[in-house]
């Protein structure tokens, strides 16, 4: 996938959380992603992943990516450097019967958006959502469209690179795990 859903900003009042998290807590699968969408509450999402016993490793990084950004400002406890290492983790989880929850492989985008531009677009998008009374499940599509428009398509280009990179890593993991 591109980026995970997660805990939405202001969830302490709205309790808005993507269904991704509860689904991942009950599925035996490995998910390669570029972190959590940066429009979400990344810190709260990481706390939720831990609460739900969802495994998390960083691919060639110990910085949790923020989708369009290589570093969300949060760290990852465990770093892996190859698809083979990830396959070993998958096999160990199966052998120990601790694979009832998903394993997330955080794979940062190779070329991030300019951070200052990203933060300015996010700020203006959040302000626009508030000004226009956009709440709940309508916020995510609003902000993603705002990113696309305000970045003049750069966010779409980054998203395409994320999908290519995550697909390639997922394929490498699948091959390594099949051995």
C-alpha positions as CSV (number, residue, x, y, z in Angstrom):
1,X,0.0,0.0,0.0
2,X,1.0,3.6,-0.2
3,X,0.4,4.9,3.3
4,X,-1.5,3.5,6.2
5,X,-4.6,5.0,7.6
6,X,-4.5,5.7,11.3
7,X,-5.6,7.9,14.1
8,X,-7.0,11.2,12.8
9,X,-6.1,14.6,14.1
10,X,-8.4,15.5,16.9
11,X,-9.4,11.9,17.6
12,X,-9.3,12.6,21.3
13,X,-12.7,14.3,20.6
14,X,-14.0,12.6,17.5
15,X,-12.6,9.0,18.1
16,X,-11.9,9.0,14.4
17,X,-9.6,6.1,13.5
18,X,-9.2,4.3,10.2
19,X,-10.4,0.7,10.1
20,X,-6.9,-0.2,8.9
21,X,-5.6,-0.5,12.4
22,X,-8.2,-2.8,13.8
23,X,-8.1,-5.0,10.7
24,X,-4.3,-5.2,10.9
25,X,-4.6,-6.3,14.5
26,X,-6.3,-9.5,13.5
27,X,-4.6,-10.4,10.2
28,X,-1.5,-12.5,9.6
29,X,0.1,-10.4,6.9
30,X,3.0,-8.2,6.1
31,X,2.3,-4.7,4.8
32,X,4.9,-2.6,3.1
33,X,4.0,1.1,3.3
34,X,5.6,4.6,3.4
35,X,4.4,5.1,6.9
36,X,1.2,6.8,7.9
37,X,-0.4,9.5,5.7
38,X,1.1,12.7,7.0
39,X,-2.4,14.3,7.3
40,X,-3.0,12.0,10.3
41,X,-1.8,12.1,13.9
42,X,1.3,10.0,13.4
43,X,2.3,9.8,17.1
44,X,-1.2,8.6,18.2
45,X,-1.2,6.1,15.3
46,X,2.1,4.6,16.5
47,X,0.7,4.3,20.0
48,X,-2.3,2.6,18.6
49,X,-0.1,0.1,16.6
50,X,1.7,-0.8,19.8
51,X,-1.5,-1.2,21.8
52,X,-2.9,-3.5,19.1
53,X,0.3,-5.6,19.1
54,X,1.0,-4.8,15.4
55,X,4.7,-5.4,14.6
56,X,6.7,-2.5,13.1
57,X,10.1,-2.5,11.4
58,X,11.8,0.2,9.4
59,X,13.4,-0.7,6.1
60,X,16.9,0.7,6.1
61,X,15.8,3.3,8.6
62,X,14.9,3.9,12.2
63,X,12.9,7.0,11.4
64,X,9.2,6.4,10.9
65,X,8.3,7.8,7.4
66,X,5.4,10.3,7.0
67,X,4.2,9.2,3.5
68,X,5.4,12.2,1.5
69,X,8.3,12.7,4.0
70,X,11.1,10.3,4.8
71,X,11.0,11.1,8.5
72,X,7.8,12.0,10.4
73,X,9.8,12.9,13.5
74,X,9.1,9.6,15.2
75,X,11.6,6.8,15.6
76,X,11.2,3.1,15.0
77,X,12.7,0.6,17.5
78,X,13.7,-2.0,15.0
79,X,15.5,-1.5,11.7
80,X,16.0,-4.2,9.0
81,X,18.2,-3.9,6.0
82,X,17.1,-6.6,3.6
83,X,14.1,-8.5,2.3
84,X,15.9,-11.6,3.7
85,X,15.8,-10.2,7.2
86,X,12.1,-9.4,6.9
87,X,11.5,-13.0,5.7
88,X,13.4,-14.3,8.8
89,X,11.1,-12.2,11.0
90,X,8.0,-13.6,9.2
91,X,9.2,-17.2,9.6
92,X,10.1,-16.6,13.3
93,X,6.7,-15.1,14.0
94,X,5.1,-18.1,12.4
95,X,7.2,-20.6,14.3
96,X,6.5,-18.8,17.6
97,X,2.8,-18.5,16.7
98,X,3.0,-14.7,17.2
99,X,1.8,-14.0,13.7
100,X,-1.9,-13.3,14.6
101,X,-1.2,-9.6,14.0
102,X,0.2,-7.9,11.0
103,X,3.8,-6.9,10.5
104,X,4.3,-3.4,9.1
105,X,7.4,-2.7,7.1
106,X,7.9,1.1,6.9
107,X,9.7,1.9,3.7
108,X,10.4,5.6,3.3
109,X,10.0,7.3,-0.1
110,X,13.4,7.8,-1.8
111,X,12.8,11.5,-2.7
112,X,10.5,13.3,-0.3
113,X,8.5,16.4,-0.9
114,X,10.2,19.6,0.3
115,X,9.4,19.6,4.0
116,X,8.7,23.3,4.2
117,X,6.3,23.1,1.3
118,X,4.7,20.0,2.7
119,X,4.1,21.6,6.1
120,X,2.7,24.8,4.5
121,X,0.3,22.7,2.3
122,X,-0.8,20.6,5.3
123,X,-1.4,23.8,7.4
124,X,-3.5,25.5,4.7
125,X,-5.4,22.3,4.0
126,X,-6.3,21.8,7.7
127,X,-7.3,25.5,7.9
128,X,-9.4,25.0,4.8
129,X,-11.2,22.0,6.2
130,X,-12.0,23.9,9.4
131,X,-13.1,27.0,7.5
132,X,-15.4,24.9,5.3
133,X,-16.8,22.8,8.1
134,X,-15.3,19.6,6.7
135,X,-15.2,16.9,9.3
136,X,-15.2,13.1,9.8
137,X,-14.5,10.8,6.8
138,X,-14.7,13.8,4.4
139,X,-11.4,15.3,5.8
140,X,-9.0,12.7,4.2
141,X,-10.2,13.1,0.6
142,X,-10.4,16.9,1.1
143,X,-6.8,17.0,2.3
144,X,-5.5,14.6,-0.3
145,X,-7.1,16.7,-3.1
146,X,-5.8,19.9,-1.5
147,X,-2.3,18.3,-1.5
148,X,-2.6,17.4,-5.2
149,X,-3.8,20.9,-6.2
150,X,-1.5,23.0,-3.9
151,X,1.6,20.9,-4.8
152,X,0.7,21.3,-8.6
153,X,0.7,17.5,-8.9
154,X,4.0,16.8,-7.0
155,X,2.1,14.8,-4.4
156,X,0.8,12.5,-7.1
157,X,4.3,12.0,-8.5
158,X,5.6,11.1,-5.0
159,X,2.6,8.8,-4.5
160,X,3.4,6.9,-7.7
161,X,7.1,6.5,-6.6
162,X,5.9,5.2,-3.2
163,X,3.7,2.6,-4.9
164,X,6.6,1.5,-7.2
165,X,9.0,1.3,-4.3
166,X,6.6,-0.5,-2.0
167,X,5.6,-3.0,-4.7
168,X,9.3,-3.8,-5.5
169,X,10.1,-4.4,-1.8
170,X,7.0,-6.5,-1.2
171,X,8.0,-8.7,-4.2
172,X,11.5,-9.1,-2.8
173,X,10.0,-10.0,0.6
174,X,7.6,-12.5,-1.0
175,X,10.5,-14.2,-2.9
176,X,12.7,-14.3,0.2
177,X,9.9,-15.7,2.4
178,X,9.1,-18.4,-0.1
179,X,12.5,-19.9,0.3
